[in-house]
Amino acid sequence: MLPWCVAVGLVVVGGLYPLTDAILWRPDAQSAIGVVLTPVLQGVAFLLAAPLAWWAARRRRAAEA
């Protein structure tokens, strides 16, 4: 479970920066594009992180057994 929590945590934290930047720190006319695309890019990041989390979870289970 820990590798999955780490993967999700990294995706969430990685998505907070662009959203905070676009909404609070430097809002402009193009910020709406960033707000719309950030969840899509977070999905892609999770799809990339999921195989690594799966692999780490399997290795961790094998080490415990």
TAKALIN-V709520 format. One record per residue. N is the residue number from 1. PSI is psi as a letter, one per 30 degrees, with the letter a starting at -180 (NA if undefined). NEAR is the number of other ideal C-beta (glycine too) atoms within 12 Angstrom. Layout:
n->{N:N}
psi->{PSI:PSI}
near->{NEAR:NEAR}
This chain:
n->{1:2:3:4:5:6:7:8:9:10:11:12:13:14:15:16:17:18:19:20:21:22:23:24:25:26:27:28:29:30:31:32:33:34:35:36:37:38:39:40:41:42:43:44:45:46:47:48:49:50:51:52:53:54:55:56:57:58:59:60:61:62:63:64:65}
psi->{e:e:e:e:e:e:e:e:e:e:e:e:e:f:f:e:e:e:e:e:e:e:e:e:e:i:k:a:f:f:f:e:e:e:e:e:f:e:e:e:e:e:e:e:e:e:e:e:f:e:e:e:e:e:e:e:e:e:e:e:e:e:e:f:NA}
near->{13:15:22:22:15:20:27:21:19:22:27:19:16:23:26:19:20:25:25:18:18:23:17:13:14:15:15:13:9:13:20:14:14:24:22:15:18:26:19:16:21:27:17:16:24:25:16:17:25:21:15:20:26:19:16:21:21:16:15:17:14:10:9:9:7}
